[in-house]
Amino acid sequence: MTYLAKPKLHHPTLGCNAMGFTRRDYEGKISTLCAGCGHDSISAAIIQACWELDIEPHRVAKLSGIGCSSKTPDYFLGQSHGFNTVHGRMPSVLTGASLANRGLLYLGVSGDGDSASIGIGQFVHAIRRGVDMVYIVENNGVYGLTKGQFSATADQGSMSKKGVANTDSALDMVAMALQLGASYVGRGFSGDKAQLVPLIKGAIRHRGAAFLDVISPCVAFNNHAGSTRSYDYVREHNEAVNRLDVILPRARIEADYAEGRMIEVEQHDGSVLRLRKLDAGYDPRDRLAAMNLIAQRHAQGEIATGLLYVDPEAGDLHGHLNTVDAALNKLGVAELSPGADTLAKINAALR
């Protein structure tokens, strides 16, 4: 249970990253989710990604809303900042925190109910403004906390555990993120850690609005025949458009001579996304192609996963607003009260 702390003793043979942390240093409390829940696999992928990227835990701010997914920040990065907001309001709280202190890495964790229903307006505006963040939706297609009703992302025609068919059209949050201008868009599967960890690493290294939709089966209410969010269905209908890795600037670059074409996309911090195409002719730098691919695969009953779109030249909200580098709580009187002459010039510019 979450009130039981994990042992702090580490086995002496555990490997350390460049910051001197073991993987255990990125863990949180003991999960209270159902055994086999896909959300726990996503938490493990976040832990692995942060450890491999040598991220200092105290430089991370993790924010969430309400729902099974929004409980998960308690299960990873226990030494990081955390804020659990009200239902659907995570994006606006994250935006405010980011504007107040751009020196932290902002990780927003939400669910399909939290972001696609009550919080959809919040999701829309955070993405279109280009807030510098990693926005992860743990998507299981049901409301797990209230016993398995269909969520807004449940596919039309999918069956509930009780055999009821969903008659409503589904919201595709990846398609929405692309249309709204997100500059890093991917879809993963909680049961495919080899693909998910690099997706998260790339999102962390990206500057701008990075959005990841991770299909995460609910073992209690949505892992049965007829569900399009079950482990079996996703494995049978998963169409991976690429496999990727993140190469840090200091790391030795090793050539990969496996069959298939490979492209490299440099990120703002100098790290490189290395993508090996599995879908012939697919280019993740083409937003329109990504939107078309999603629609085509959906029409065929397939789920496209991988890095669907990336804009290596994207800006973010801080760039748009020309904000200062220093955190607002570190600004002194001289910066906050520049004098009557400066105030007069600002007022004159607004007339």
Secondary structure, DSSP 8 states (H G I E B T S, - for coil): -TTS-------TT--B-TTS-BGGGGB-S---S-TT-HHHHHHHHHHHHHHHTT--GGGEEEEE-SSHHHHGGGGB-TTSEEEE-STT-HHHHHHHHHHH-TTSEEEEEEEHHHHHTTTHHHHHHHHHTT-SEEEEEEE-SEEGGGT-EE-TTS-TT-B-TTS-B--S----HHHHHHHHT-SEEEEEETT-HHHHHHHHHHHHH--SEEEEEEE---TTTS-STT-SSSHHHHHHHEEE-EEEEEE-TTS-------SS-EEEEE-TTS-EEEEEESSTT--TT-HHHHHHHHHHHHHTT-EEEEEEEE-TT---HHHHHT--SS-GGG--HHHH---HHHHHHHHHHT-
